Amino acid sequence: MGVLNVTPDSFSDGGQFIEPRAAIGHAREMVADGADILDIGAESTRPYGGMQPVCATDERARLAPVLGAVIKLGVPVSIDTLKATIAAWALDEGAAVVNDVWGLQRDPHMASLIAKRRVPVIVMHNRDTADPNIDIVSDALTFFARSLEIAAQAGISRDNIVIDPGIGFGKTPEQSIVCIARLAEFKKFGLPILLGASRKKFINSVVSSQPQERIGGSLAAHLFGVENGAAIVRVHDVKETVQALRVHAAIRNAQ
């Protein structure tokens, strides 16, 4: 899954793709580099804090010049949003997946929308604040159990649910590392797992680095994730990740 941030303030590439031509060009490049899915968002969720809320009107205004052209590239597009109104509009435009970074637990209309449209949803673990004293995996497992209860009550098919431990969201860097280390525990739900570790701050806690300098750390995390149950990896650096995954698969197949 290639990341397309149509935002001025995303932690890694904020402002780089706010201009529609640049955004569409970057999406086209990610598809050429091997992205199977494109995840497009217009409100930065900025893991580790500092996000600036965006009203639905502004979020839609950022997406409108870009979304249709990205959908025409021919790979499924997921809409990364907190708002059911934006998700509904994006689905009307041709988006195929909703990526809800609050796991159906923030917008009360999101679950019913997903159920009505019968589309896949990515359910991500999140917290308003990080608490270094909790068992973060236990917290996420409890969160997912609640999300799945909400989904079932709304009539969302389990076949349409992907879970995401939300690396960096409401977590300390150390807790993010723990979530990756214990990723296999999330397989208990029998659902596909998405891992989005790309360029995130936990890498800096191991090796001092700026976001654009974290390709190596991102690859390490995603390869470990694939070994331990990740079905999807959400990345900024598509070309490098595709190469790493293909070599990793070749080595595994040679065994």
C-alpha angles and dihedrals in degrees: 000000000000119000120230113182112190089187139108095221112040111139096240109028106007111165096007094103104025089108107081097227091053092047094050091045091051091049090051090050093051091051090050089050092056109271111161094193133022119215112202125189135172101188116066113229091189105199111230092035139280099104118153113217115237124207118236092250093057093042091053091045090057093047100042099076092046113032100071093049092048092050089053090061087082106241124104113272123211121202113224105207145131093215129083090206091059092043091052092049092048092049089051088054092053107272111150105201138036117220106200111189090195096054098237089303104101109047108047091207097054099084094049090049092053091047093049094048094041093220130143117268130200109218110203128193114237141165131196091230136011118250111194091195098066132085095251095198092053089049091051093047090053090047092052092048088056092046091051090049089053090047093050093048090051093048099250112158113238086226087070098054129097121179125216123190090213103234108217096008112120089341137108116238088256091053090050089056090049091052090054093044091052097037092125090068089070090064088080089089093058091230133124113269125220119202119198108182097137115145092334127160097253087073089060089054088061100035120013106246146139118244094261089052095059103084092111093051091045092053092048092052095045095047090050088048093052089050089054104044112291111144096181131032119200109211146168095206102058101166095052093044094050090052092049093048093048093050090045090052092047091053092047091048091050090060 
